[in-house]
Each structure stands twice: as structure tokens, then as C-alpha cells.
């Protein structure tokens, strides 16, 4: 049995704790906040995420909280015309072995938190932000903001896009600001006109903007997310924005989509950030996971999915490890090597989707529409196979 320290108690950190505990290790999660909880709204989970959640023993619980989606719809946001649709039932679920679903981030988080609290080998400590680490031949010490040291055999940095563990390990500065601002709102489904209550993830694409909506909370709410390529240069996180200001950012939005946008209340804004891919995020007994290792834009809807995959593989590779084992670093290097190509590709694809697929204008938008219209359902499945099939 090894002692695993985990910096960060978000989705990735809790998933890592469940994964290593299920392999017989002790996990100590050191979280910045005093209370373990998750902020945010809706999140999309591909079949690859459910493969990982099943391996973590929480797939059933997450499915019970999720909405299983019937289709992905790509709409021309200015004309209102449907460009393409990808069915997500029947043949899709048979091919990929699991559904495509949407869930409130808090519901996904709660399932992982419950699993951590139920496992006797997991310790959750709030108010312990890891600021640096030290290591030697026999172990690693994580030092928190309180000055208190924690000793373990391995340190997993799952402390997000501004990871202190990454800062020491890689030292690549501040995150890259994408220049895109996203506005988010969640509204009760009862406020949505009956004819617009679609069981789909629907994306309306326009010139330098797009608008996404889908049901969450068991269908009781509608998640709204509108993104503008506005050349923003400074990070923003959760800034309250008046509804009128949000609506004014999308003057070209067609009638049906505008009806939904105008229902939004309590809007908050984020300026999206990511980082350039790196191939090496391991240093001896220290490694990174999730957004600390490979933060990505939301456009491929795979950030949480990749963190869950990370957690499962890392747990698998630590199976049978013992405290003080000299080969622990090599196990972490195997994890790093196995994950870097897939996660790097996903990071770059997410960037390109924002530029080439969601935000073109004029002739480029018309060419995109023609391309998407030409694809059969099977060809659409082929396009996403490398992501949605997972790494089983």
C-alpha cells in the first residue's frame, strides 16, 4: 500500500482519489476551499467518460443524475437552419458502448465526493492549498498554504489550470488567454416554450460566436452557454453580467435561438483559457492530472472526460505498488507517456473547433455548412470515434 497525496479536490482530484483507493492505496486530497464542492453549470459526458466512471464504480450514480441525450444538432445561428445532426441513441450507443449525456457539474462532483467519503482509505482535507513540493529518494512532501507538510509516496497535481504543482514542475507561466468570452446561465425548464424543449445538445454557429443549450438536472433546467470571439485579453472568472449586455453581444442570432437567449438570467462571464500541450508532466514521484496537465477549451466537450480517463489509468498503473517502492517514478512516467498524445491532440482539436467549425463567417461558414451537410451518420460517427470510443 502506498500513500498518495492529491493536490486539488475538483472532479479530477476526487476521481484520482477513488481510483487509487480502489487499487488498495491511501489517498489524501488537499483542497484549497474549506468546503468540498463544485461550481459551474452543465457539462457534457461522452461514452468515454462513462467507461471511466464505470471503472471508478460511480457510473450508475452519474447516469441517474444525468440526461441521456438523443442527438447533437449543429444549426446555422443566423438563418436558423439545421445544418447537421448526429443521433446518439440506437446505433451510436451500440457502437460506443455507452450513452452521450449532459449533467450538472455539481451532480457529477457529488457522485465522486460520495464515493470518496464512503471509502475508508480516502481522507479529504479542506483549506489545504498545496503551494510547493519537495522530494527525495524515499518520498515526496507537499507543503500547503498553512505551512503544514504532508508526506507521501506520490504527489498528483490535480489543482487546475493555474496549478502550483505545475508551476514548480514545468514553469510555463500563466495560462493562454483564448480571446473568447463565454456567458452562462441556467433557467428552469418550465420557463422554456414547449416547442423548444429539445432533448439535444444544440449549437447555433455564427460569425465569431456560437450559442449552446441543453437540458440538465434530470430535465428540470436548461443550460445556456453563449460564446463571443471578442479578443478578450484578460482572464475573467464568474463575473456577473446584466442580461441586456449578453443579448447585445449576439445581434445576428436567429429568432428561435434568440427566444432562448432572452430567457437567461443571472448571467456570468468567463474568458476562456488553455495552455499549449506539453509531453512531460512528471518529475520523479510527482505527476499532473486533468487541467493541471492538459487544460483545454470547452469546444470538444472533453475536459472532464480526459481527467476521468487520466484517473483510471493512473490507478491501474499504481496497482500493487508499495510504500517506498523505488519504481513509483517509472509507473508515473508510463502514465504520462500513455496519456500525452491523446490529451495533446484533444487540446489542439478543441482550439481548431472554435476557429474553423464554430466561428467562421461568409464563404468560410457556407463551406463549413456544405461539408457538414455532406456527411452521413456513419461518417459523423467515424469523425468522433477516436474520442468517444475511449481507450479501452
Secondary structure as GFF3:
##gff-version 3
##sequence-region A 1 392
A	DSSP	beta_strand	3	7	.	.	.	ID=ss1
A	DSSP	alpha_helix	11	22	.	.	.	ID=ss2
A	DSSP	beta_strand	26	30	.	.	.	ID=ss3
A	DSSP	beta_strand	42	45	.	.	.	ID=ss4
A	DSSP	alpha_helix	47	55	.	.	.	ID=ss5
A	DSSP	alpha_helix	59	65	.	.	.	ID=ss6
A	DSSP	beta_strand	67	68	.	.	.	ID=ss7
A	DSSP	beta_strand	71	76	.	.	.	ID=ss8
A	DSSP	beta_strand	82	87	.	.	.	ID=ss9
A	DSSP	alpha_helix	90	96	.	.	.	ID=ss10
A	DSSP	beta_strand	101	104	.	.	.	ID=ss11
A	DSSP	alpha_helix	105	118	.	.	.	ID=ss12
A	DSSP	beta_strand	122	125	.	.	.	ID=ss13
A	DSSP	beta_strand	130	136	.	.	.	ID=ss14
A	DSSP	beta_strand	139	144	.	.	.	ID=ss15
A	DSSP	beta_strand	149	152	.	.	.	ID=ss16
A	DSSP	beta_strand	154	157	.	.	.	ID=ss17
A	DSSP	alpha_helix	164	169	.	.	.	ID=ss18
A	DSSP	beta_strand	176	188	.	.	.	ID=ss19
A	DSSP	three_ten_helix	189	191	.	.	.	ID=ss20
A	DSSP	three_ten_helix	194	196	.	.	.	ID=ss21
A	DSSP	beta_strand	200	206	.	.	.	ID=ss22
A	DSSP	beta_strand	209	216	.	.	.	ID=ss23
A	DSSP	three_ten_helix	217	219	.	.	.	ID=ss24
A	DSSP	beta_strand	221	229	.	.	.	ID=ss25
A	DSSP	beta_strand	237	240	.	.	.	ID=ss26
A	DSSP	alpha_helix	243	248	.	.	.	ID=ss27
A	DSSP	alpha_helix	255	261	.	.	.	ID=ss28
A	DSSP	beta_strand	268	274	.	.	.	ID=ss29
A	DSSP	beta_strand	282	283	.	.	.	ID=ss30
A	DSSP	beta_strand	286	288	.	.	.	ID=ss31
A	DSSP	alpha_helix	291	294	.	.	.	ID=ss32
A	DSSP	three_ten_helix	298	300	.	.	.	ID=ss33
A	DSSP	alpha_helix	303	317	.	.	.	ID=ss34
A	DSSP	alpha_helix	328	352	.	.	.	ID=ss35
A	DSSP	pi_helix	353	358	.	.	.	ID=ss36
A	DSSP	alpha_helix	362	374	.	.	.	ID=ss37
A	DSSP	alpha_helix	377	388	.	.	.	ID=ss38
###
